[in-house]
């Protein structure tokens, strides 16, 4: 338990290198952090030595120690040729040791749904010895045991095949906590896969409201937060909701302008209240819309869904931002506001 307490219980991937195979110790480290149960069990990998390589590796170490002793012993009367031979021998043994470590540590254990999954890294390529952690990382990626991006098609087929929606937070947390689940290198691996799937229309992104899925993003760039009520939604559900919305824009007008030129407005302070809707030339169709409202605290992300919908219907979307009842520094304005707009190609 003292050893298991040294291993952080975090979402980061962790490689534990043991001096000998010990399944009892591995199980203890996997299931416990000191005296408390470990939460992130799917993030730990164990690398253990191959018993058959112990003797050869021990001989390499002895040779290396002997050559180091010769090299540092000033009492020995060695010729220049002997000094060169020792120096060359040390250099050769350094390379042999690196390869020897790789030959010795080749058994990799991963937590699985039942027990362990064992991977043999195989023998190293002569002259191409990588650091152990890089070797393990590359092999896990090659075997799709860790993913830099969770494929959107996998998300669709595995998690939405038999259900209408699934929580993004639960997906991510399950990948960290449940042995054998798909592992992303970090949270961005899920973000990239989800965003791609939403853009391609494989599924939608939205929220659960009164136990009903509400699609906010579909076939567009989403904003992903992994909050408790954020969900991925089956494409068919989003299609049905979008079809229902097609051609319908619901407003709660504070005042409808009659006989006014297009673009003339009347002030209205309440959120979501239209100050002017241009008279449609064709029944049920709007060619221009204008709003003036106050965004309630914490509702900016919800507003983005409406803006994305409007931008999908109109070629020009113009916003005017007016903030108050707070403050920010000049540096924050430059770094957080102007820089963000600059990266989006927006001049302010």
LOVEXLO-340434 format. One record per residue (C-alpha): z negated, x, y; residue number from 1. Coordinates in steps of 0.25 Angstrom, whole numbers. Layout:
N
SITE       w       u       v   fifi
SITE       Z       X       Y    NUM
...
END
This chain:
348
SITE       w       u       v   fifi
SITE       0       0       0      1
SITE      -3      12       9      2
SITE      12      16       7      3
SITE      18       3       9      4
SITE      10       1      22      5
SITE      18      13      28      6
SITE      32       5      26      7
SITE      34      -4      38      8
SITE      36     -19      35      9
SITE      48     -21      45     10
SITE      63     -26      44     11
SITE      68     -12      44     12
SITE      74      -6      31     13
SITE      65       4      25     14
SITE      68      15      14     15
SITE      56      20       6     16
SITE      57      33      -1     17
SITE      48      35     -13     18
SITE      44      48     -20     19
SITE      45      41     -33     20
SITE      50      28     -39     21
SITE      38      18     -38     22
SITE      41       3     -40     23
SITE      26      -1     -37     24
SITE      26       7     -24     25
SITE      39       1     -20     26
SITE      35     -13     -23     27
SITE      22     -11     -15     28
SITE      30      -6      -3     29
SITE      40     -17      -4     30
SITE      29     -28      -5     31
SITE      18     -23       4     32
SITE      15     -16      17     33
SITE       1     -11      15     34
SITE      -7     -23      11     35
SITE       2     -33      17     36
SITE      15     -39      11     37
SITE      28     -33      16     38
SITE      37     -42      23     39
SITE      50     -35      24     40
SITE      52     -31       9     41
SITE      67     -31       9     42
SITE      68     -19      19     43
SITE      62      -8      10     44
SITE      70       1       1     45
SITE      64      12      -9     46
SITE      71      25     -12     47
SITE      65      33     -24     48
SITE      68      46     -31     49
SITE      76      47     -44     50
SITE      67      53     -55     51
SITE      78      60     -62     52
SITE      81      68     -49     53
SITE      67      73     -47     54
SITE      68      86     -54     55
SITE      81      91     -47     56
SITE      75      87     -34     57
SITE      62      95     -36     58
SITE      70     107     -40     59
SITE      78     106     -27     60
SITE      65     106     -19     61
SITE      60     118     -26     62
SITE      72     126     -23     63
SITE      72     122      -9     64
SITE      57     126      -7     65
SITE      60     139     -14     66
SITE      72     142      -5     67
SITE      64     139       7     68
SITE      53     148       2     69
SITE      63     160       1     70
SITE      69     156      15     71
SITE      55     157      22     72
SITE      49     169      15     73
SITE      50     181      24     74
SITE      44     190      14     75
SITE      56     190       5     76
SITE      66     201       7     77
SITE      79     194       6     78
SITE      93     198       9     79
SITE     102     191      19     80
SITE     110     186       7     81
SITE      97     180       1     82
SITE      93     174      14     83
SITE     107     167      15     84
SITE     106     163       0     85
SITE      92     156       3     86
SITE      97     149      16     87
SITE     109     144       9     88
SITE     101     139      -3     89
SITE      92     132       6     90
SITE     103     125      13     91
SITE     109     121       0     92
SITE      95     116      -5     93
SITE      94     107       7     94
SITE     106     100       4     95
SITE     102      99     -11     96
SITE      89      93      -7     97
SITE      95      82       1     98
SITE     104      79     -10     99
SITE      92      80     -20    100
SITE      84      70     -12    101
SITE      96      60     -12    102
SITE      97      62     -27    103
SITE      83      60     -29    104
SITE      81      48     -20    105
SITE      92      38     -25    106
SITE      84      26     -31    107
SITE      84      15     -21    108
SITE      75       2     -22    109
SITE      78     -11     -14    110
SITE      69     -23     -15    111
SITE      76     -34     -22    112
SITE      73     -49     -25    113
SITE      67     -45     -38    114
SITE      62     -31     -39    115
SITE      71     -19     -34    116
SITE      85     -16     -32    117
SITE      88      -1     -36    118
SITE      99       7     -30    119
SITE     103      21     -35    120
SITE     109      29     -23    121
SITE     116      38     -33    122
SITE     119      53     -31    123
SITE     122      58     -17    124
SITE     136      63     -14    125
SITE     136      78     -14    126
SITE     136      83       1    127
SITE     133      70       7    128
SITE     118      67       7    129
SITE     113      57      17    130
SITE      99      55      21    131
SITE      92      46      11    132
SITE      90      34      20    133
SITE     105      34      24    134
SITE     109      35       9    135
SITE     100      23       6    136
SITE     105      15      18    137
SITE     120      18      15    138
SITE     118      13       0    139
SITE     110       1       4    140
SITE     121      -3      14    141
SITE     132       0       3    142
SITE     125      -9      -7    143
SITE     123     -20       4    144
SITE     108     -19       2    145
SITE     107     -17      17    146
SITE     116     -23      27    147
SITE     120     -19      41    148
SITE     126     -33      43    149
SITE     123     -45      34    150
SITE     137     -51      31    151
SITE     138     -65      37    152
SITE     145     -70      24    153
SITE     133     -66      16    154
SITE     124     -73      26    155
SITE     132     -86      24    156
SITE     134     -85       9    157
SITE     119     -81       6    158
SITE     111     -89      16    159
SITE     120    -101      21    160
SITE     127    -105       8    161
SITE     117    -115       4    162
SITE     110    -118      17    163
SITE     114    -123      31    164
SITE     106    -113      38    165
SITE      97    -101      37    166
SITE      87     -94      46    167
SITE      92     -81      52    168
SITE      77     -76      53    169
SITE      75     -79      38    170
SITE      88     -72      34    171
SITE      84     -59      41    172
SITE      69     -60      37    173
SITE      73     -62      22    174
SITE      82     -50      23    175
SITE      69     -42      26    176
SITE      59     -48      17    177
SITE      66     -53       5    178
SITE      69     -42      -5    179
SITE      84     -42      -9    180
SITE      89     -50       3    181
SITE     101     -44      11    182
SITE      95     -33      20    183
SITE     101     -30      34    184
SITE      99     -17      40    185
SITE      92     -24      52    186
SITE      92     -38      59    187
SITE     105     -35      66    188
SITE     112     -35      52    189
SITE     109     -49      51    190
SITE     113     -52      65    191
SITE     127     -46      64    192
SITE     129     -54      51    193
SITE     124     -67      57    194
SITE     132     -65      70    195
SITE     145     -62      62    196
SITE     143     -74      53    197
SITE     141     -83      65    198
SITE     153     -78      72    199
SITE     162     -80      60    200
SITE     157     -94      57    201
SITE     150     -91      44    202
SITE     138     -97      49    203
SITE     131    -101      62    204
SITE     118     -97      69    205
SITE     109    -107      75    206
SITE      95    -113      75    207
SITE      87    -123      67    208
SITE      82    -134      75    209
SITE      74    -146      69    210
SITE      78    -140      56    211
SITE      93    -142      59    212
SITE     103    -130      61    213
SITE     109    -129      74    214
SITE     121    -120      75    215
SITE     121    -111      88    216
SITE     132    -101      85    217
SITE     144    -102      76    218
SITE     157     -94      76    219
SITE     151     -86      89    220
SITE     142     -75      92    221
SITE     128     -79      89    222
SITE     114     -75      95    223
SITE     105     -71      83    224
SITE      90     -71      84    225
SITE      84     -73      70    226
SITE      74     -83      76    227
SITE      67     -93      67    228
SITE      76    -104      70    229
SITE      89     -97      70    230
SITE      98    -100      58    231
SITE     111     -97      52    232
SITE     119    -110      50    233
SITE     130    -113      39    234
SITE     143    -113      46    235
SITE     146    -128      41    236
SITE     134    -132      49    237
SITE     138    -125      62    238
SITE     153    -130      60    239
SITE     147    -145      59    240
SITE     138    -143      72    241
SITE     149    -136      80    242
SITE     159    -148      76    243
SITE     149    -158      80    244
SITE     148    -150      94    245
SITE     163    -149      95    246
SITE     167    -156     108    247
SITE     153    -160     112    248
SITE     145    -154     123    249
SITE     132    -161     126    250
SITE     126    -160     140    251
SITE     114    -167     147    252
SITE     120    -168     161    253
SITE     111    -168     173    254
SITE     122    -172     181    255
SITE     137    -174     178    256
SITE     146    -171     190    257
SITE     156    -181     193    258
SITE     167    -179     203    259
SITE     164    -164     204    260
SITE     173    -152     203    261
SITE     173    -144     190    262
SITE     162    -134     191    263
SITE     153    -141     201    264
SITE     138    -141     196    265
SITE     125    -148     199    266
SITE     112    -140     197    267
SITE     103    -144     185    268
SITE      91    -136     180    269
SITE      89    -141     166    270
SITE      93    -134     153    271
SITE     106    -140     147    272
SITE     109    -150     158    273
SITE     124    -150     162    274
SITE     126    -149     177    275
SITE     141    -151     177    276
SITE     151    -155     166    277
SITE     165    -155     170    278
SITE     172    -168     168    279
SITE     180    -166     155    280
SITE     195    -168     156    281
SITE     196    -173     142    282
SITE     185    -182     135    283
SITE     175    -174     128    284
SITE     180    -161     133    285
SITE     173    -151     144    286
SITE     181    -140     150    287
SITE     170    -135     159    288
SITE     155    -136     159    289
SITE     144    -131     168    290
SITE     129    -130     166    291
SITE     116    -126     173    292
SITE     103    -126     166    293
SITE      91    -118     163    294
SITE      89    -111     150    295
SITE      75    -114     143    296
SITE      68    -101     139    297
SITE      72     -97     125    298
SITE      84    -105     124    299
SITE      95     -94     128    300
SITE      99     -92     114    301
SITE     101    -107     112    302
SITE     110    -107     125    303
SITE     119     -97     119    304
SITE     124    -106     108    305
SITE     128    -116     119    306
SITE     135    -105     127    307
SITE     142    -100     114    308
SITE     147    -114     111    309
SITE     152    -116     126    310
SITE     159    -103     125    311
SITE     166    -107     113    312
SITE     172    -119     120    313
SITE     175    -113     134    314
SITE     182    -100     138    315
SITE     173     -97     150    316
SITE     158     -98     150    317
SITE     151     -94     163    318
SITE     136     -92     164    319
SITE     127     -91     176    320
SITE     113     -85     173    321
SITE     101     -88     182    322
SITE      87     -83     177    323
SITE      74     -84     184    324
SITE      58     -85     182    325
SITE      57     -71     177    326
SITE      61     -57     179    327
SITE      68     -44     173    328
SITE      69     -30     178    329
SITE      82     -24     184    330
SITE      83     -15     172    331
SITE      82     -27     162    332
SITE      93     -34     170    333
SITE     102     -22     169    334
SITE      99     -19     154    335
SITE      97     -33     148    336
SITE     105     -42     157    337
SITE     117     -34     163    338
SITE     119     -25     151    339
SITE     119     -37     142    340
SITE     130     -44     151    341
SITE     138     -31     152    342
SITE     138     -29     137    343
SITE     144     -44     136    344
SITE     154     -40     146    345
SITE     148     -50     156    346
SITE     148     -45     171    347
SITE     136     -51     179    348
END
